[in-house]
Amino acid sequence: MTMLSFRVDDDEAADAQRWAERLGVDRSELLREALHRHLVRLRAEDEIEAWTNLPLMRDEAGFGEIADWGPAEDWSDWADATG
């Protein structure tokens, strides 16, 4: 594990300490979790951008056509068949 060190405003440091105490965790754990969640969000945004910039292959686009078919059969009349 690597140690990171950075400066924050005094108010933010106090808020982090209050939240850590309120949640019953160490301040380091609170900050690790916050960083982890932020990095996950950034990765997801990066993947979304890559996905929107990369057109679907022909075989991938076929799944959309199949989804448009809807259910293969209407089984709603079987709802009372279970007894």
Phi and psi in radians as a Rosetta constraint file:
Dihedral C 1 N 2 CA 2 C 2 CIRCULARHARMONIC -1.833 0.35
Dihedral N 2 CA 2 C 2 N 3 CIRCULARHARMONIC 2.450 0.35
Dihedral C 2 N 3 CA 3 C 3 CIRCULARHARMONIC -1.589 0.35
Dihedral N 3 CA 3 C 3 N 4 CIRCULARHARMONIC 2.297 0.35
Dihedral C 3 N 4 CA 4 C 4 CIRCULARHARMONIC -1.907 0.35
Dihedral N 4 CA 4 C 4 N 5 CIRCULARHARMONIC 2.537 0.35
Dihedral C 4 N 5 CA 5 C 5 CIRCULARHARMONIC -2.361 0.35
Dihedral N 5 CA 5 C 5 N 6 CIRCULARHARMONIC 2.295 0.35
Dihedral C 5 N 6 CA 6 C 6 CIRCULARHARMONIC -2.671 0.35
Dihedral N 6 CA 6 C 6 N 7 CIRCULARHARMONIC 2.824 0.35
Dihedral C 6 N 7 CA 7 C 7 CIRCULARHARMONIC -1.742 0.35
Dihedral N 7 CA 7 C 7 N 8 CIRCULARHARMONIC 2.512 0.35
Dihedral C 7 N 8 CA 8 C 8 CIRCULARHARMONIC -2.362 0.35
Dihedral N 8 CA 8 C 8 N 9 CIRCULARHARMONIC 2.844 0.35
Dihedral C 8 N 9 CA 9 C 9 CIRCULARHARMONIC -1.088 0.35
Dihedral N 9 CA 9 C 9 N 10 CIRCULARHARMONIC 2.634 0.35
Dihedral C 9 N 10 CA 10 C 10 CIRCULARHARMONIC -1.016 0.35
Dihedral N 10 CA 10 C 10 N 11 CIRCULARHARMONIC -0.688 0.35
Dihedral C 10 N 11 CA 11 C 11 CIRCULARHARMONIC -1.114 0.35
Dihedral N 11 CA 11 C 11 N 12 CIRCULARHARMONIC -0.705 0.35
Dihedral C 11 N 12 CA 12 C 12 CIRCULARHARMONIC -1.203 0.35
Dihedral N 12 CA 12 C 12 N 13 CIRCULARHARMONIC -0.651 0.35
Dihedral C 12 N 13 CA 13 C 13 CIRCULARHARMONIC -1.113 0.35
Dihedral N 13 CA 13 C 13 N 14 CIRCULARHARMONIC -0.715 0.35
Dihedral C 13 N 14 CA 14 C 14 CIRCULARHARMONIC -1.161 0.35
Dihedral N 14 CA 14 C 14 N 15 CIRCULARHARMONIC -0.725 0.35
Dihedral C 14 N 15 CA 15 C 15 CIRCULARHARMONIC -1.066 0.35
Dihedral N 15 CA 15 C 15 N 16 CIRCULARHARMONIC -0.761 0.35
Dihedral C 15 N 16 CA 16 C 16 CIRCULARHARMONIC -1.070 0.35
Dihedral N 16 CA 16 C 16 N 17 CIRCULARHARMONIC -0.728 0.35
Dihedral C 16 N 17 CA 17 C 17 CIRCULARHARMONIC -1.151 0.35
Dihedral N 17 CA 17 C 17 N 18 CIRCULARHARMONIC -0.746 0.35
Dihedral C 17 N 18 CA 18 C 18 CIRCULARHARMONIC -1.083 0.35
Dihedral N 18 CA 18 C 18 N 19 CIRCULARHARMONIC -0.775 0.35
Dihedral C 18 N 19 CA 19 C 19 CIRCULARHARMONIC -1.151 0.35
Dihedral N 19 CA 19 C 19 N 20 CIRCULARHARMONIC -0.693 0.35
Dihedral C 19 N 20 CA 20 C 20 CIRCULARHARMONIC -1.064 0.35
Dihedral N 20 CA 20 C 20 N 21 CIRCULARHARMONIC -0.782 0.35
Dihedral C 20 N 21 CA 21 C 21 CIRCULARHARMONIC -1.130 0.35
Dihedral N 21 CA 21 C 21 N 22 CIRCULARHARMONIC -0.735 0.35
Dihedral C 21 N 22 CA 22 C 22 CIRCULARHARMONIC -1.092 0.35
Dihedral N 22 CA 22 C 22 N 23 CIRCULARHARMONIC -0.660 0.35
Dihedral C 22 N 23 CA 23 C 23 CIRCULARHARMONIC -1.511 0.35
Dihedral N 23 CA 23 C 23 N 24 CIRCULARHARMONIC -0.169 0.35
Dihedral C 23 N 24 CA 24 C 24 CIRCULARHARMONIC 1.292 0.35
Dihedral N 24 CA 24 C 24 N 25 CIRCULARHARMONIC 0.577 0.35
Dihedral C 24 N 25 CA 25 C 25 CIRCULARHARMONIC -2.211 0.35
Dihedral N 25 CA 25 C 25 N 26 CIRCULARHARMONIC 2.854 0.35
Dihedral C 25 N 26 CA 26 C 26 CIRCULARHARMONIC -1.217 0.35
Dihedral N 26 CA 26 C 26 N 27 CIRCULARHARMONIC 2.635 0.35
Dihedral C 26 N 27 CA 27 C 27 CIRCULARHARMONIC -1.037 0.35
Dihedral N 27 CA 27 C 27 N 28 CIRCULARHARMONIC -0.660 0.35
Dihedral C 27 N 28 CA 28 C 28 CIRCULARHARMONIC -1.048 0.35
Dihedral N 28 CA 28 C 28 N 29 CIRCULARHARMONIC -0.729 0.35
Dihedral C 28 N 29 CA 29 C 29 CIRCULARHARMONIC -1.131 0.35
Dihedral N 29 CA 29 C 29 N 30 CIRCULARHARMONIC -0.730 0.35
Dihedral C 29 N 30 CA 30 C 30 CIRCULARHARMONIC -1.024 0.35
Dihedral N 30 CA 30 C 30 N 31 CIRCULARHARMONIC -0.807 0.35
Dihedral C 30 N 31 CA 31 C 31 CIRCULARHARMONIC -1.215 0.35
Dihedral N 31 CA 31 C 31 N 32 CIRCULARHARMONIC -0.669 0.35
Dihedral C 31 N 32 CA 32 C 32 CIRCULARHARMONIC -1.047 0.35
Dihedral N 32 CA 32 C 32 N 33 CIRCULARHARMONIC -0.790 0.35
Dihedral C 32 N 33 CA 33 C 33 CIRCULARHARMONIC -1.135 0.35
Dihedral N 33 CA 33 C 33 N 34 CIRCULARHARMONIC -0.711 0.35
Dihedral C 33 N 34 CA 34 C 34 CIRCULARHARMONIC -1.102 0.35
Dihedral N 34 CA 34 C 34 N 35 CIRCULARHARMONIC -0.766 0.35
Dihedral C 34 N 35 CA 35 C 35 CIRCULARHARMONIC -1.120 0.35
Dihedral N 35 CA 35 C 35 N 36 CIRCULARHARMONIC -0.770 0.35
Dihedral C 35 N 36 CA 36 C 36 CIRCULARHARMONIC -1.026 0.35
Dihedral N 36 CA 36 C 36 N 37 CIRCULARHARMONIC -0.835 0.35
Dihedral C 36 N 37 CA 37 C 37 CIRCULARHARMONIC -1.090 0.35
Dihedral N 37 CA 37 C 37 N 38 CIRCULARHARMONIC -0.696 0.35
Dihedral C 37 N 38 CA 38 C 38 CIRCULARHARMONIC -1.150 0.35
Dihedral N 38 CA 38 C 38 N 39 CIRCULARHARMONIC -0.737 0.35
Dihedral C 38 N 39 CA 39 C 39 CIRCULARHARMONIC -1.158 0.35
Dihedral N 39 CA 39 C 39 N 40 CIRCULARHARMONIC -0.650 0.35
Dihedral C 39 N 40 CA 40 C 40 CIRCULARHARMONIC -1.075 0.35
Dihedral N 40 CA 40 C 40 N 41 CIRCULARHARMONIC -0.768 0.35
Dihedral C 40 N 41 CA 41 C 41 CIRCULARHARMONIC -1.094 0.35
Dihedral N 41 CA 41 C 41 N 42 CIRCULARHARMONIC -0.758 0.35
Dihedral C 41 N 42 CA 42 C 42 CIRCULARHARMONIC -1.116 0.35
Dihedral N 42 CA 42 C 42 N 43 CIRCULARHARMONIC -0.719 0.35
Dihedral C 42 N 43 CA 43 C 43 CIRCULARHARMONIC -1.079 0.35
Dihedral N 43 CA 43 C 43 N 44 CIRCULARHARMONIC -0.720 0.35
Dihedral C 43 N 44 CA 44 C 44 CIRCULARHARMONIC -1.107 0.35
Dihedral N 44 CA 44 C 44 N 45 CIRCULARHARMONIC -0.745 0.35
Dihedral C 44 N 45 CA 45 C 45 CIRCULARHARMONIC -1.102 0.35
Dihedral N 45 CA 45 C 45 N 46 CIRCULARHARMONIC -0.672 0.35
Dihedral C 45 N 46 CA 46 C 46 CIRCULARHARMONIC -1.119 0.35
Dihedral N 46 CA 46 C 46 N 47 CIRCULARHARMONIC -0.733 0.35
Dihedral C 46 N 47 CA 47 C 47 CIRCULARHARMONIC -1.153 0.35
Dihedral N 47 CA 47 C 47 N 48 CIRCULARHARMONIC -0.673 0.35
Dihedral C 47 N 48 CA 48 C 48 CIRCULARHARMONIC -1.091 0.35
Dihedral N 48 CA 48 C 48 N 49 CIRCULARHARMONIC -0.771 0.35
Dihedral C 48 N 49 CA 49 C 49 CIRCULARHARMONIC -1.096 0.35
Dihedral N 49 CA 49 C 49 N 50 CIRCULARHARMONIC -0.763 0.35
Dihedral C 49 N 50 CA 50 C 50 CIRCULARHARMONIC -1.104 0.35
Dihedral N 50 CA 50 C 50 N 51 CIRCULARHARMONIC -0.723 0.35
Dihedral C 50 N 51 CA 51 C 51 CIRCULARHARMONIC -1.145 0.35
Dihedral N 51 CA 51 C 51 N 52 CIRCULARHARMONIC -0.717 0.35
Dihedral C 51 N 52 CA 52 C 52 CIRCULARHARMONIC -1.257 0.35
Dihedral N 52 CA 52 C 52 N 53 CIRCULARHARMONIC -0.444 0.35
Dihedral C 52 N 53 CA 53 C 53 CIRCULARHARMONIC -1.499 0.35
Dihedral N 53 CA 53 C 53 N 54 CIRCULARHARMONIC -0.219 0.35
Dihedral C 53 N 54 CA 54 C 54 CIRCULARHARMONIC -1.894 0.35
Dihedral N 54 CA 54 C 54 N 55 CIRCULARHARMONIC 1.950 0.35
Dihedral C 54 N 55 CA 55 C 55 CIRCULARHARMONIC -1.132 0.35
Dihedral N 55 CA 55 C 55 N 56 CIRCULARHARMONIC 2.653 0.35
Dihedral C 55 N 56 CA 56 C 56 CIRCULARHARMONIC -1.194 0.35
Dihedral N 56 CA 56 C 56 N 57 CIRCULARHARMONIC 2.569 0.35
Dihedral C 56 N 57 CA 57 C 57 CIRCULARHARMONIC -1.288 0.35
Dihedral N 57 CA 57 C 57 N 58 CIRCULARHARMONIC 2.839 0.35
Dihedral C 57 N 58 CA 58 C 58 CIRCULARHARMONIC -1.027 0.35
Dihedral N 58 CA 58 C 58 N 59 CIRCULARHARMONIC -0.742 0.35
Dihedral C 58 N 59 CA 59 C 59 CIRCULARHARMONIC -1.230 0.35
Dihedral N 59 CA 59 C 59 N 60 CIRCULARHARMONIC -0.525 0.35
Dihedral C 59 N 60 CA 60 C 60 CIRCULARHARMONIC -1.233 0.35
Dihedral N 60 CA 60 C 60 N 61 CIRCULARHARMONIC -0.667 0.35
Dihedral C 60 N 61 CA 61 C 61 CIRCULARHARMONIC -1.142 0.35
Dihedral N 61 CA 61 C 61 N 62 CIRCULARHARMONIC -0.448 0.35
Dihedral C 61 N 62 CA 62 C 62 CIRCULARHARMONIC -1.069 0.35
Dihedral N 62 CA 62 C 62 N 63 CIRCULARHARMONIC -0.518 0.35
Dihedral C 62 N 63 CA 63 C 63 CIRCULARHARMONIC -1.102 0.35
Dihedral N 63 CA 63 C 63 N 64 CIRCULARHARMONIC -0.603 0.35
Dihedral C 63 N 64 CA 64 C 64 CIRCULARHARMONIC -1.117 0.35
Dihedral N 64 CA 64 C 64 N 65 CIRCULARHARMONIC -0.685 0.35
Dihedral C 64 N 65 CA 65 C 65 CIRCULARHARMONIC -1.129 0.35
Dihedral N 65 CA 65 C 65 N 66 CIRCULARHARMONIC -0.713 0.35
Dihedral C 65 N 66 CA 66 C 66 CIRCULARHARMONIC -1.135 0.35
Dihedral N 66 CA 66 C 66 N 67 CIRCULARHARMONIC -0.712 0.35
Dihedral C 66 N 67 CA 67 C 67 CIRCULARHARMONIC -1.092 0.35
Dihedral N 67 CA 67 C 67 N 68 CIRCULARHARMONIC -0.538 0.35
Dihedral C 67 N 68 CA 68 C 68 CIRCULARHARMONIC -1.217 0.35
Dihedral N 68 CA 68 C 68 N 69 CIRCULARHARMONIC -0.292 0.35
Dihedral C 68 N 69 CA 69 C 69 CIRCULARHARMONIC -1.164 0.35
Dihedral N 69 CA 69 C 69 N 70 CIRCULARHARMONIC -0.522 0.35
Dihedral C 69 N 70 CA 70 C 70 CIRCULARHARMONIC 1.429 0.35
Dihedral N 70 CA 70 C 70 N 71 CIRCULARHARMONIC -2.949 0.35
Dihedral C 70 N 71 CA 71 C 71 CIRCULARHARMONIC -1.090 0.35
Dihedral N 71 CA 71 C 71 N 72 CIRCULARHARMONIC 2.519 0.35
Dihedral C 71 N 72 CA 72 C 72 CIRCULARHARMONIC -1.167 0.35
Dihedral N 72 CA 72 C 72 N 73 CIRCULARHARMONIC -0.623 0.35
Dihedral C 72 N 73 CA 73 C 73 CIRCULARHARMONIC -2.517 0.35
Dihedral N 73 CA 73 C 73 N 74 CIRCULARHARMONIC 2.745 0.35
Dihedral C 73 N 74 CA 74 C 74 CIRCULARHARMONIC -1.665 0.35
Dihedral N 74 CA 74 C 74 N 75 CIRCULARHARMONIC 1.895 0.35
Dihedral C 74 N 75 CA 75 C 75 CIRCULARHARMONIC -1.768 0.35
Dihedral N 75 CA 75 C 75 N 76 CIRCULARHARMONIC 0.178 0.35
Dihedral C 75 N 76 CA 76 C 76 CIRCULARHARMONIC -1.101 0.35
Dihedral N 76 CA 76 C 76 N 77 CIRCULARHARMONIC -0.472 0.35
Dihedral C 76 N 77 CA 77 C 77 CIRCULARHARMONIC -1.297 0.35
Dihedral N 77 CA 77 C 77 N 78 CIRCULARHARMONIC -0.112 0.35
Dihedral C 77 N 78 CA 78 C 78 CIRCULARHARMONIC -1.590 0.35
Dihedral N 78 CA 78 C 78 N 79 CIRCULARHARMONIC 0.023 0.35
Dihedral C 78 N 79 CA 79 C 79 CIRCULARHARMONIC -1.024 0.35
Dihedral N 79 CA 79 C 79 N 80 CIRCULARHARMONIC -0.597 0.35
Dihedral C 79 N 80 CA 80 C 80 CIRCULARHARMONIC -1.555 0.35
Dihedral N 80 CA 80 C 80 N 81 CIRCULARHARMONIC 0.010 0.35
Dihedral C 80 N 81 CA 81 C 81 CIRCULARHARMONIC -1.351 0.35
Dihedral N 81 CA 81 C 81 N 82 CIRCULARHARMONIC -0.204 0.35
Dihedral C 81 N 82 CA 82 C 82 CIRCULARHARMONIC -1.382 0.35
Dihedral N 82 CA 82 C 82 N 83 CIRCULARHARMONIC -0.206 0.35
